[in-house]
Amino acid sequence: MSVLTEQAVVLPQESGQETLLDPMEIRKARAVKIERIGRWVLPVVILAAAIILWDRICVWNEIPHYVLPRPALVLESLISDWSILSVALLNTLKITFGALFIATFGGLALAVLFTQSKWIEISFFPFAVILQVTPIIAIAPLIFIYVDSVQVGLLICAWIVAFFPVLSNTTLGLNSADHNLRNLFQMYGATRWQSLRFLRLPAAMPYFLGGLRIAGGLSLIGAIVAEFVAGSAGSGSGLANQILEASYRLNIPRMFAAVILISATGIAIFLVMNLVSHLLLRKWHESALKREN
């Protein structure tokens, strides 16, 4: 039917019976479809409008390229300097994912240890808070003084930034298991390992994945900040060094290209973490289940 009216729509079936489609359900289905399209179309439209406005501002105000380059010039620099920027991006990603890996498993293991012993949590959790609230840019120079390897220093800095969200969220999730179910497990003689495996870990999964999404972006930020402080150059340098070098040479288009690569990497990490969270929670957790109404 080309036109949907307020009357119920009758669809024939093979058995000869007829199925009535409620107009309200038709409108809901149409609204859901429009919303799905809008989630992708609207951000693209806004981004395109922002790029056009950026280009027009440069043209209208005759801004030099070494102050604010036009988008086309940034894209040209991204393509022409890709051999340099891609190597720097790979070096930054190594630090980012290395720190995220250590923060994920270290935070999860320590959170489990905290839930098994209240005294351990009381003793060590304040030190994790201290690491979180101390600006990494303030302690990074000390780390590079005490650590011989620049790569290890970068990894430590990025790990410090990414560690706390995983630890705090997972600890909160492990302690958020229903106390009635915990009493039930205890009444039936379940061991600590059984309670952890079958009750606490599933209850903590959404919290852990939430902390992982935060840690993914923070590990990238920590790696970039540490590279700025270290100021390392050469084959092992990352995108932060490319930004510094480009600013010294007034190669502003390359600097913008490096910044865009960092932003795109952060978005990609966030989307991957969201996908992982959805795949793990879609069949059982309320946050990922599709609502009927």
C-alpha positions in Angstrom: 0.0 0.0 0.0 1.4 3.4 -0.9 -0.7 5.3 1.7 -1.1 4.3 5.3 -4.4 5.3 6.9 -5.7 5.2 10.4 -7.6 2.0 9.6 -6.1 -1.4 10.3 -4.2 -3.0 7.4 -5.2 -6.5 6.4 -2.5 -8.8 5.1 -3.4 -12.1 3.5 -1.7 -15.3 4.6 -1.2 -18.6 2.8 -3.6 -20.4 5.0 -6.5 -18.2 4.0 -6.5 -16.4 7.4 -6.0 -12.6 7.6 -3.7 -10.7 9.9 -4.6 -7.2 11.2 -1.8 -4.7 11.6 -2.5 -2.0 14.1 -1.8 1.5 12.8 -0.1 2.3 16.1 2.4 -0.5 15.4 3.0 0.7 11.9 3.7 4.2 13.2 6.1 2.8 15.8 7.9 0.7 13.2 8.3 3.8 11.0 9.6 5.9 13.9 12.1 3.2 14.8 13.3 3.1 11.2 13.6 6.9 11.0 15.5 6.9 14.3 18.0 4.3 13.0 18.7 6.3 9.9 18.9 9.5 11.9 21.6 8.1 14.2 24.0 7.9 11.2 22.7 10.6 8.9 22.5 13.5 11.4 26.1 13.3 12.7 27.4 13.0 9.1 25.3 16.1 8.1 26.5 18.1 11.0 30.2 17.1 10.3 29.8 18.0 6.7 28.3 21.4 7.6 31.2 22.1 10.1 33.8 21.3 7.4 32.1 23.6 4.9 31.9 26.4 7.5 35.6 25.8 8.4 36.5 26.2 4.7 34.3 29.3 4.2 35.8 31.0 7.2 39.3 30.5 5.8 38.2 31.9 2.5 36.2 34.9 3.7 38.8 36.0 6.2 41.8 35.2 3.9 43.5 33.2 6.7 47.0 32.0 5.8 47.5 28.3 5.7 50.2 28.5 8.4 47.5 29.9 10.8 44.5 27.9 9.9 44.7 25.6 6.8 41.6 24.8 4.7 40.2 21.3 5.0 41.3 20.4 1.5 44.9 21.3 2.4 44.7 19.1 5.5 43.4 16.2 3.5 46.2 16.7 1.0 48.8 16.7 3.8 47.2 13.6 5.3 47.6 11.8 2.0 51.1 13.1 1.1 52.5 12.6 4.6 50.8 9.2 5.2 54.1 7.3 5.1 55.3 9.4 8.1 51.9 9.7 9.9 51.1 6.0 9.6 54.3 4.9 11.3 53.7 7.4 14.1 50.1 6.2 14.4 51.3 2.6 14.7 53.7 3.6 17.5 51.0 5.4 19.4 48.6 2.4 19.0 51.2 0.1 20.4 51.5 2.1 23.6 47.7 2.6 23.8 46.7 -1.0 23.4 49.6 -2.2 25.6 48.5 0.1 28.4 44.8 -0.9 27.9 45.7 -4.6 28.0 47.6 -4.3 31.3 45.0 -2.0 32.8 42.2 -4.4 31.9 43.6 -7.5 33.3 45.4 -5.8 36.2 42.2 -3.9 37.2 40.0 -7.0 36.9 42.4 -9.1 38.9 42.9 -6.5 41.7 39.1 -5.9 41.8 38.5 -9.6 42.4 41.2 -9.6 45.1 39.4 -6.6 46.7 36.1 -8.5 46.9 37.8 -11.6 48.4 39.4 -9.6 51.2 38.0 -6.4 52.7 41.3 -5.7 54.4 43.2 -5.7 51.1 40.7 -3.3 49.6 41.0 -1.0 52.6 44.7 -1.1 52.4 45.3 -0.6 48.7 42.3 1.2 47.2 43.4 4.6 48.5 46.7 4.3 46.6 44.7 3.6 43.4 42.7 6.8 44.1 46.0 8.7 44.5 47.2 7.5 41.1 43.9 8.6 39.6 43.7 12.1 41.0 47.4 13.0 40.4 47.8 14.6 37.0 49.9 12.4 34.8 51.6 15.4 33.3 53.0 16.2 36.8 54.5 12.7 37.4 55.5 11.8 33.9 58.8 13.6 34.1 59.7 11.7 37.2 58.8 8.4 35.5 61.1 9.2 32.5 63.9 10.0 35.0 63.6 6.7 36.9 62.9 4.5 33.9 65.7 3.9 31.3 63.5 2.9 28.4 61.3 5.6 26.8 58.8 3.0 25.6 58.4 1.5 29.1 57.9 5.0 30.5 55.2 5.8 27.9 53.5 2.5 28.7 53.5 3.2 32.5 52.1 6.7 32.0 49.3 5.4 29.7 48.6 2.6 32.1 48.2 4.9 35.1 45.5 6.9 33.3 43.6 3.8 32.1 43.9 1.6 35.2 41.5 3.3 37.7 38.2 3.2 35.7 38.5 -0.6 35.2 39.4 -1.1 38.8 36.7 1.1 40.3 33.9 0.0 38.0 34.7 -3.7 38.4 34.9 -3.4 42.1 31.5 -1.7 42.2 30.0 -4.3 40.0 31.4 -7.2 42.1 30.0 -5.6 45.2 26.6 -4.9 43.5 25.5 -8.6 43.3 22.1 -9.1 44.8 22.6 -9.8 48.5 19.6 -12.2 48.6 21.3 -14.3 45.9 24.6 -14.1 47.8 22.8 -15.4 50.9 21.2 -18.2 48.8 24.6 -19.2 47.5 25.9 -19.2 51.0 23.0 -21.2 52.3 23.6 -24.0 49.7 27.2 -24.2 50.6 28.7 -22.5 47.5 32.4 -21.8 47.7 33.9 -18.4 47.2 35.0 -19.4 43.7 31.6 -20.7 42.8 30.0 -17.4 44.1 32.5 -15.4 42.1 32.1 -17.4 38.9 28.3 -17.8 38.8 27.1 -14.7 40.6 29.5 -11.9 41.1 31.3 -11.9 37.8 28.1 -11.9 35.7 26.7 -9.1 37.9 29.9 -7.1 37.4 30.1 -7.6 33.6 28.1 -4.4 32.6 30.2 -2.3 35.1 33.4 -3.8 33.8 32.5 -3.1 30.2 31.6 0.4 31.2 35.0 0.9 32.7 36.6 -0.6 29.7 34.9 1.9 27.4 36.3 4.7 29.5 39.8 3.2 29.8 40.0 2.8 26.0 39.9 6.5 25.4 42.0 7.3 28.5 44.8 5.0 27.4 45.0 6.9 24.1 45.0 10.2 26.0 47.7 9.0 28.4 49.9 7.8 25.5 49.6 11.2 23.8 50.3 13.2 26.9 53.3 11.0 27.8 54.7 11.4 24.3 54.4 15.2 24.7 56.3 15.1 28.0 58.9 12.6 26.7 59.5 14.5 23.5 61.0 11.4 21.9 62.0 11.5 18.3 63.2 9.0 15.8 61.7 5.8 14.5 59.8 5.1 17.8 58.0 8.5 18.0 54.3 8.8 17.9 51.7 11.2 16.8 52.4 13.7 19.6 55.9 14.1 18.3 54.6 14.7 14.8 52.4 17.5 16.2 55.4 19.0 18.0 57.6 18.8 15.0 55.0 20.2 12.7 54.4 23.1 15.0 58.1 23.9 15.2 58.3 24.0 11.4 55.0 25.8 11.0 53.7 22.8 9.0 50.2 23.4 10.3 48.4 21.2 7.8 50.4 18.2 8.9 49.7 19.1 12.5 46.0 19.2 11.8 46.3 15.9 10.0 47.9 14.3 13.1 45.2 15.7 15.4 42.5 14.3 13.1 44.2 10.9 13.2 44.2 11.0 17.0 40.5 11.9 17.1 39.6 9.2 14.5 41.6 6.6 16.5 39.7 7.6 19.7 36.4 7.3 18.0 37.3 3.9 16.5 38.4 2.6 20.0 35.1 3.8 21.5 33.0 2.2 18.7 34.9 -1.1 19.1 34.3 -1.1 22.9 30.6 -0.4 22.3 30.4 -3.3 19.9 32.1 -5.6 22.3 29.8 -4.5 25.1 26.7 -5.0 22.9 27.8 -8.5 21.8 28.4 -9.6 25.4 25.2 -8.1 26.9 22.7 -8.3 24.1 21.1 -11.6 25.1 20.6 -11.0 28.8 21.2 -7.5 30.2 18.6 -4.9 30.3 20.8 -2.2 28.9 21.3 -4.1 25.6 18.0 -5.8 25.2 15.5 -4.5 22.6 12.4 -3.1 24.3 9.0 -4.4 23.1 7.3 -1.0 23.8 
